[in-house]
Amino acid sequence: MLGLVKSMTGFGRSIRSNEHIKVTVEVKTVNHRFAEYHFRIPRSLSNFEDKLKKKLNEYIKRGRIEVFITIEGEELTNRKLLVDWSLLEDYLQYIKEIQKRFQINESVSLKDILNRDEIFSIEEQESGTECIEELLLDASIEAAQNCVNMREAEGKALQQDIRSHIEKIQSTVQALRQYAPTVVEQYANRLKKRIQEYVDLQLDEARIVTEIAIFADKADINEELTRLDSHVVQFNTFLNDQEPVGRKLDFLVQEMNRETNTIGSKANDAKIAAEVVELKSLIEKIKEQIQNIE
């Protein structure tokens, strides 16, 4: 079974409505190290945010997730005027006493009374929250699914591209494995020829063998090639995984780059150096693509 590699870039939209309201949910995702949610939601629906986050997390495991929610239709809240009648009676009674005591003829207008915030207040009560919650959850789930579908489609393209780079890395490693032994042989021939050019005496074979052995040890890249082969196998295994693999692949790319750098530091041959440049180029391309894999 092929793995479901997902991109972290996606967009999904859904609309749910009844005879009273229309709920629109848009989910937009981009790459991020973790799962980071950002909601733009009407204040009256803010109490649903945690529930929505938990539901969306069932579909989207990693990335920066922006959720845009709009409501059209009837008001989501009922407003009710509250009057502190006792305080109002006291207020009016004291006004009469003040007028009488100080012989004030100025009357108190209704506007003066209505401006007293301590007497009048407005209470907001949620209306139809159960219906709204159902529409909101349904729209959020469909938007998340649509977003995931887009992430999977782009992830499939990324997977194919990465596999092509991995195949080239594998081919390069095999070529290096076949070519590497000839480097020591070429060095031995060059060493003997150079000695013969400057020394018109019998060659010290033991000394030459020692020098060749030292060079062979320093130039040996078999261990690094074996590790690269192992990383390639692991890479292909992870690409077939059904769970988010972005972080695993990122770690493997770092290890592959480390082994390639070591080969480059050991390279005493122009052809190996050229192959190292090619390897680093392929690894860098994979690294860029992995940054957008969930």
Secondary structure, DSSP 8 states (H G I E B T S, - for coil): ------BS-EEEEEEEE-SSEEEEEEEEEE--SSEEEEEE--GGGGGGHHHHHHHHTTT--SEEEEEEEEEEES-SEEEEEEE-HHHHHHHHHHHHHHHHHHT------HHHHHT-TTTEEEEEEE-SHHHHHHHHHHHHHHHHHHHHHHHHHHHHHHHHHHHHHHHHHHHHHHHHHHHHHHHHHHHHHHHHHHHHHH--S---HHHHHHHHHHHHHHH--HHHHHHHHHHHHHHHHHHT-SS--HHHHHHHHHHHHHHHHHHHHH--SHHHHHHHHHHHHHHHHHHHHHTTB-
